[in-house]
Amino acid sequence: FRHPARELRRLIAAIENARGGNVDNQDMDAIPEEDYTMIREDEGEGSDVPLYEMAVLPEEIATKDLHQHPADKLRSWLEMVVRVESPVHVEEVTRRILDAADVSRVGNRIREVLKQAIADAVGSDSVVVKEEFLWDATMDTPLVRSRMNLPSASRKMTYIAPEELQVVIEKVVGDAIAITMTAAIPIIAKTLGFARVTEDLRADLQEAVEKALADGVIYQDDEWLKIK
């Protein structure tokens, strides 16, 4: 990556030698340097990842207290958030509904109302609960999403489903073909939308990569991470 044109010449020579052929040095010298440029990591990596889409709920939700809305209305609004943001953490679903309802504090009554809305959505087979995350029942594989557009309160590792994190790790390793753990972590962080890799974030991502290795999502060849 540092000297792509020079290394391309070496690669061509190695291929031709393996085939028993000869390479004309003049042909190799004719390869223009400017045809092989390196994209800076801080500009190229993660730029193809779509931004996280936040659900927008109707203004009707703010017209009265949450517990005064019919149960089917509350269920439909919860389903709307899950449909747009799946897989989404329960706390994030709560935040979307409370923000739309212009409620600043979560009391026991509101938590019970939302808990019942989740139960109703699960009962109607539109939502699936996996640990602390709500999934749209039609979703099998999570999308790769950058959270750089989210408010800081929503940019937390705990709000990223393990399955989504593994998809991101698989993408980063697959795009790189082979990459070390040290090099992969900042790219994974940037793909997820984290601008800075703190020690805590590094530790969390390393643990996630190790889990991906244990689960067979990726494998390790000497120091290199690869996909099968």
Number of C-alpha atoms within 10 A of each C-alpha: 10 8 11 15 19 15 12 14 17 13 12 13 18 15 14 13 12 10 9 9 11 12 15 9 10 8 9 16 12 8 14 9 12 9 9 14 12 12 10 8 12 12 8 10 17 20 13 11 17 14 17 18 15 15 18 13 17 10 10 11 19 17 11 11 12 20 14 10 15 9 15 12 14 23 21 15 21 24 24 17 24 26 20 16 22 26 29 21 23 18 12 19 24 18 18 18 22 18 15 17 19 15 15 9 10 11 9 9 11 17 13 12 18 22 13 15 21 22 16 20 22 19 11 11 12 18 24 22 18 11 9 13 20 26 24 23 17 12 13 9 11 18 18 21 20 23 23 17 13 14 8 10 9 17 17 11 16 11 17 17 20 17 15 18 22 21 16 23 27 21 16 23 22 16 13 14 12 17 19 16 17 12 10 20 23 22 21 24 22 21 26 26 20 20 13 11 16 12 9 10 17 17 13 15 22 16 12 17 24 16 15 20 17 11 11 12 16 20 18 16 10 7 11 16 22 21 19 8
